Amino acid sequence: MKGVFQTLALATACFSAALLTPMSAQAASEPTIIVVTHGQASDPFWSIVKNGVTQAGKDYQVKVDYRAPETFDMVAMGQLIEAAVNQHPAGLVVSDPDPEALGPAIRKAIAAGIPVISINSGLNAAASLGIRLHVGQEELTAGRAVGEALKQQGAKHAICVNQEVGNVALDQRCEGVSAGFGSTVKVLPTTTDPAEVEAKIRATLSADPSIDAVVGLSAPLVGEPAVAAVQALGLNGKVKVASFDLSANFLKDIVAGKAEFAVDQQPFLQGYLPVSFLALNARYGTLPAGNVPSGPSLVTKANAAQVIELSAKGIR
């Protein structure tokens, strides 16, 4: 974990220093950078990523265009990537939840000479596809940290609630939780509808009283409904709730003792850093030499209050 923070600190220092460097005459033009992800900007998590994209566009004086399919649809996302390639942007940022499905479209960008940075998902496939670098967290490692933390807190039987089964990154999170927990953690598939998520969690907890831990893969879509389900069943203190990613309400639940912790992968950085890197590359031909880990870090009751205000503003 220390290495993660050191790498992030170095990357942050690099792009912060770049902001202070006067731009040359050739920087007067505004390069266009297109961002294509599998997450709609209306999704609370991806809205933070988009906020990072937008802010970097302003800070680095580049035009940015955020695109995503209306649903988790790899065919539609591949088409969006191909459409972006046809526009010949100065850089392309993509999430890659299904490298097999999206690989052909990404390779077209590479073949066209467009520098590509992946974010959030697709770390393991980045090098083989020719992607320049990845900004995100290693999901198996993050999941393992969650499983280990819950085990240390005394949990015996956990479930992992997955709102997008088939999304490689989310599947890896659940796999990591099992590895860290030291025993099989059942995956509960759901949709992205919080009401349905809460109903399925309540039904699962009612049917199996041995479950004493619920892991969500999204704080607003799963973590908050999980807390609501546990409270509705009167199981607070008996069933631990933890979640990947943040939301202001879930952070409040942590402060109130209704949830144990959240895993922060810093989505704002996942949007901000690749745009800043590609802006500098378009103007000066510079790019970091390796991947940038934006997480994981655990937000617990000890530090949740500090993060709430920024989360409400769409930054954390």
N, C-alpha and C positions, 0 to 999 in steps of 0.2 A: 504493500500500500504506500510506503514511503517513496518508492521509486515512481509510482504514479504521480504523486504530488510534485516531486522534483521535476519530472518531465513536463507536467502542466505549467509549473512555475517558469521553466525555461522558455516554453512556447509562448506564454503570456508576455514575458519580458521582451521576446523577439518582436512580436507584432506591436507591442506598446511602443518600443523604440522606433519602429517603422512609422508610427503615427506622428512622431516628433520630427521626422526627417523631411525637409522641404522637397516637394515633388518637382521634377524637371519639366521642361517645356513640353516634352512628349507626353507627360501625364495629364495634360489639359483635356485630352479626349476622354470620353467615358466608355470603357469597355463594357460589354454586356456579359453577365454571368447568369446562367440558367440553373435553377435548382429543381430537381424532380425527385419527389419522395413518395412513399406508399401511404403517407399520413396526411389527411386533409387538414388545412389550416384551422378548421373549426374544432378539431380535436384539441383538448386542452394541452396535451404534450406538444403536438406539432405546432400549435400556435406560438409556443415559446421558441421552437426552432425557427419559425418564420420571423419572429421578433428579432432574433439574432441575425438572420439573413438581412432583414431590412436595415437594422442598425449598422451593420458592416457596410452595406451599400452606401449609406450616408457618410460614414466615417472615411471610407476609401474612395468616395466619388466615382462609383461604378453603378451601372444600371443592373438591377436584379429582377428576376422573374421567377416566382415560386409556383410550381405546378404539382398537382397530385390527382390521381383518379378519384372518382366520387365514392368508390368503395375499395376494399382491399382486393384489387384486380390486377394481376401481373400482366395480362395481355394488354390492358389499357395503359398500364404504366410503361410497358415496353414501347408502345406507340408514342407516348409522350416523350420518351427519350429519343426515339428516332426523329420526331418532329423537331426536337431541340437541336439535334445534330445537323439537320437541314438548314438551320439558321446560322450555323458556324459561329457560335459564341466564343468569347475569349476563354471561357472555362465552363465546365459542367460539374455540378454537384449532384450525386445520386445516393439514395439509400438503396440497399441491395438485399432485401429479405429473402429472395429466391434467386441465387446466382445462376442456376440452370435455366430458369425462364428468362431472366433479364440479361444474361451473358451476351447473346448475339447483338442486342441493341447497344450494350456498353462497348463491345468490340468495334462496332461501327464508328462510335465516337473516337475511340483510340486510333483507328485506321485513318480517320479524317484529320488527325493531328490535333485534336482538341484535348487539352489536359483535363483529366477527370479525377475528382476526389470523392471518395465514398464516405458516408456518415451513418452513424447509428447501427446499421446492420451490414453484414457482408465482409467483415474483417478478414476471415480466413480465405476468401476468394479474391481479395483485392489484388494481390501480387500476380496471380495466374491470369487475371483479366487484363493486366497492364495498367491498372489504376495507380496513380502516382502516390497516394497515401490515404490513410483512413483516420477519421476523427470519431471516436466513440469509446465504448467500453467493451472489454472481452466478456461476453455474456456468461460463458461457463464459469469463469472466475468469479463474476459477480454473484451468480446463483449459488456457487459453493460457499461464498461468504455468508449469504443469507441462511443457508442450511446449517452451517456451523454455529451461527449466532443463535438460532432457534434451539438447537440441540443443547447449547450451553445454558440456555434459559430453562431447560427442563422439558421441552416439548417431546412427545413420544410418537404422535401420529399426525402428520400434516397433509394438507392438500394444496395443490398449486393450481390456481384458477387462471386459465388461458383464454383470453378473449379473441385471439386470432390464431387458432391452431393452423399450422402450415407456414406461419411466419418463422423462418429458421431461427432468428434471434430470440424470439419468445420461447420457442421449443427448447433452445439451449439453456435458457434461464431455468426452466423447470428441471432439466437434466442436471444442471449444476446444483440446484437445491437438493435433489436426491443424493448427489455425491457428497455434499457437505453434511447432510442430515445423517448419512450412514445407513439409510434404508430407503426402500421405494416410497416415493411421495406420489400419491395418486393425482393425475391431472384431471381437472374438472373443466371441460370445454364449455365456453359460453359465447355470447355475442358481445357487441360493444354497447348494448342497451343496459344502463345501470339498473333499471327496474328488474329486468330479466336476470341480471347477475345476482342481485340481492335475493330474488326468489329461489334461484337454484342453490345458492349457498345455504339459505335457511332450510331448504328441503334436505340437502346433503347432511348438514349438522344434525337435523332432527332424526334422520335415518341412521346415523352412526355416532353415538355419544362418545366413542373413543377418540374422535378427532379433537385435538387440542391446539391446532395451529392452522391458520389460513394464510397463504401467500398469494398476493395479487401481483399481476404484472403491469398494472397501471394504477396509480393512486386515485385519479378521478373516476376511472371506469370500473375499477374492481376494488381498490382499497377502501374507498368510502362506502360502497354498498356492503362490503364485508363487515365493516364496523357496524353498520346499521343492522345487518342480520344478527350479529352476535348480541347487540344490545336488545333487539326485539325478542330474542330467545332467553334473555336473562343470563347469558353466559359470559358476561364481562368478568375477567379475572380467571376464567376457566379455559377460554379459547383465546390464544394469542393471535394478533393480526399484524402482518408486516406486508409491505408493498414496495415494488420497484417504482421509481419516479416519484414526483412530488405533486401536491396540490395544497392550496392554502387550508382547505378544510381538513385534509388528512394530517397536515402538520398540527393543526389545532387538536385533533384526536390524539396525537402523540403527547402533546403537552398535557392533555386532560387524563392521560393514562388509559385511553381506550384502544390505543395501538402501540406496538412496541418500537418500530423504527421504519424508516423509508430509505431506499437506495437511490442516491442522487447520481445521475450520469451527466448532469449539466447540459440539457438540451440547448440552452442559449449559446453555449460554446460550440455545439455541433452545427449550429447555423452560422454563427459569427466567424469562426476560425477559417473554414474552407473558403468563404467569400474573400476574407482578408488575404489569405494565401494566394488565391487566384488573381486578385487585383494586383498584388505585388509581382506575381509572375508575368502578368500581361505588360506591366510597365518596366520591370527590371530583370525579368528572367530568373527570379529567385523562388525557390520552394524549399520547405523543410525536407530533410533527408530521410525522415522516417515517420511512422504513425504517431498520432497524438492521442493518448488515453484521456478521455474526459471524465472517467469514473472507473470504478465505483467508490463512493464514500457513504457511510451510514449516517443518517440524520436521526438522532435519538432525542429523548426528552431533555437531555443536557444542552442541546444546541438548536432544537426545533424552533424555539421562539425567535431566534435571530434570523431565521430564514423566511418566516411567514410573510413579512412585509414585501420582500422581493418576489416571493411566489405570487402574491396578489397582484403584483405589477407585471407579471408575465416574464420575469427574468430568471427565477429559480423554479 
